[in-house]
């Protein structure tokens, strides 16, 4: 299975708020539980590793309901 870039998840998040568990569920529903992801500085991440990675990299911003993607922190390359 080909890995997907983390951008796919960040773009999916645009305009929506999540908790970590609801984001995990949304990723699995859209991409499947076995999907692996890569980013600029990491690869072969499962869903939980991806969420931790994105959180550590400051890609989320708080909302009243949890968090959403901080669009200013999304790089634009593949």
Residue pairs with C-beta under 8 A, 6 or more apart in sequence:
1 34
1 35
1 36
3 35
3 36
3 37
3 38
3 43
3 44
4 31
4 35
4 36
4 37
4 38
5 37
5 38
5 39
5 78
6 37
6 38
6 39
6 45
6 50
6 53
6 54
6 59
7 74
7 75
7 78
8 31
8 37
9 27
9 31
9 37
9 50
9 54
10 54
10 59
10 69
10 74
11 69
11 74
12 26
12 27
12 30
13 23
13 68
13 69
14 68
14 69
14 71
15 68
16 26
16 68
17 63
17 64
17 65
17 66
17 67
17 68
18 26
18 65
18 66
18 67
18 68
19 65
19 66
19 67
20 51
20 55
20 66
22 66
23 51
24 47
24 48
24 51
27 35
27 47
27 50
27 51
28 47
33 47
35 47
36 43
36 44
36 45
36 46
37 43
37 45
37 46
37 47
37 49
37 50
38 44
38 45
39 45
39 50
39 53
39 57
40 75
40 77
42 49
42 53
45 53
54 60
57 73
58 70
58 73
59 69
59 70
59 73
59 74
60 67
60 68
60 69
60 70
61 67
61 68
61 69
61 70
